[in-house]
Amino acid sequence: MATYPEPRVFLESQGWWDDRDDDGQVARFGDSEHLHIGMCFPLQQAVSGTIRLDIRVVGHNLPAGSVIRNSRFHDAPGQLYEDIRYERTIAAGEMDAVVWRTLNWDSSEAPDGLRETRFLTFVERSDGAEIHASTGWCVNFQNGKADSNYDSCTRRLTEGRGWYDCLEYKSSRLDEWTYPYAGIPAGEPYTLNVSGQDGAPFGGGGDDAVTSHWLRLDPNFHSADLGTSVFDHPGAHRNEAVTIPGNLLTPGVHFLFLMTERDGLCTATSTGTVFPGQKVPQDGILSGGLRIPIQVN
């Protein structure tokens, strides 16, 4: 197991997709298609020089012949740091394809200060459509330059995003939140602010394109364990205070899974999108999620 010079937490962003069947049904939770991008990340920590990032990508329940292509590591304004290639083809009957890459990256490439990093990860399905999962995780680069803090990071936002062709991004986010590296007290309610919204950066459908967003505690969707529902709300919400009951917070590590969904039909590509060749129409459920562990003491 790798060791790191600063505190880190294993974060995951996930993009989910499933088509609507002829009978109108859509596979849910572990039966849908998943793309995970995760790593032990120095969330909100100060880093300098060359940093090691051990990147894990998981493709769950993807159609045979689909390809996990790459992750584009960039900052929020769009500066590309690395194009990390995988080119991992899904075999027939393969339920979980796991790819690891280690990146030793010179962080002086980035502006100093609090910066939002994105690992935009692509799957090309066997029909040519694409699933994306992307991050919105903040880190404090300190390499001897003047700080250039990014707004999402001064607001302490932590985000996961999912995208599927013309349905555009759906984003799940924790707002104004400092990660509790030392843990939180057992048996006490824990309140955090969450957002579930449309995250299309090029003028997509807007928040009316969000069907629901929800938070579950300790799910294991790949094993058909849905965990405990904390809330499940219709539509989009921003900066909404949510409290996890204290009786659910027993000692040990617990996992928060925040998800934002769109259930519906799209018939036209997004104008101005940077992703060409979208397949339309699409009918199903797209979800963008964020998974975070928290130590309960």
CORWO-V135747 format. One record per residue. N is the residue number from 0. OMEGA is omega as a letter, one per 20 degrees, with the letter a starting at -180 (NA if undefined). Layout:
# CORWO-V135747
n=<N:N>
omega=<OMEGA:OMEGA>
This chain:
# CORWO-V135747
n=<0:1:2:3:4:5:6:7:8:9:10:11:12:13:14:15:16:17:18:19:20:21:22:23:24:25:26:27:28:29:30:31:32:33:34:35:36:37:38:39:40:41:42:43:44:45:46:47:48:49:50:51:52:53:54:55:56:57:58:59:60:61:62:63:64:65:66:67:68:69:70:71:72:73:74:75:76:77:78:79:80:81:82:83:84:85:86:87:88:89:90:91:92:93:94:95:96:97:98:99:100:101:102:103:104:105:106:107:108:109:110:111:112:113:114:115:116:117:118:119:120:121:122:123:124:125:126:127:128:129:130:131:132:133:134:135:136:137:138:139:140:141:142:143:144:145:146:147:148:149:150:151:152:153:154:155:156:157:158:159:160:161:162:163:164:165:166:167:168:169:170:171:172:173:174:175:176:177:178:179:180:181:182:183:184:185:186:187:188:189:190:191:192:193:194:195:196:197:198:199:200:201:202:203:204:205:206:207:208:209:210:211:212:213:214:215:216:217:218:219:220:221:222:223:224:225:226:227:228:229:230:231:232:233:234:235:236:237:238:239:240:241:242:243:244:245:246:247:248:249:250:251:252:253:254:255:256:257:258:259:260:261:262:263:264:265:266:267:268:269:270:271:272:273:274:275:276:277:278:279:280:281:282:283:284:285:286:287:288:289:290:291:292:293:294:295:296>
omega=<a:r:a:a:a:r:r:r:r:r:r:r:a:r:a:r:r:r:r:a:r:r:r:a:r:r:a:r:a:r:r:r:a:r:r:r:a:r:r:a:r:a:r:r:r:r:r:r:r:r:r:r:r:a:r:r:r:r:a:r:r:r:r:a:r:a:r:a:a:r:r:a:a:r:a:r:r:r:a:r:a:r:a:a:r:r:a:a:a:r:r:r:a:a:a:r:a:r:r:r:r:r:r:a:r:a:r:r:a:r:r:r:r:a:r:r:a:r:a:a:a:r:r:r:a:r:r:r:a:r:r:r:a:a:r:a:a:r:a:r:r:a:r:r:r:a:r:a:r:a:a:a:r:r:r:r:r:a:r:a:r:a:r:r:a:r:r:a:r:a:r:a:r:a:r:a:r:a:a:a:a:a:r:a:r:r:a:r:a:a:r:r:a:r:r:a:r:a:a:a:a:r:r:a:a:a:r:r:r:r:a:r:a:r:r:r:r:r:r:a:a:r:r:r:a:a:a:r:r:r:r:a:r:r:a:r:r:r:a:r:a:a:r:a:a:a:r:a:r:a:a:r:r:a:r:r:a:a:r:a:r:r:a:a:r:a:a:r:r:r:r:r:r:a:a:r:r:r:r:i:r:a:a:r:r:a:r:a:r:a:a:r:r:r:r:a:NA>
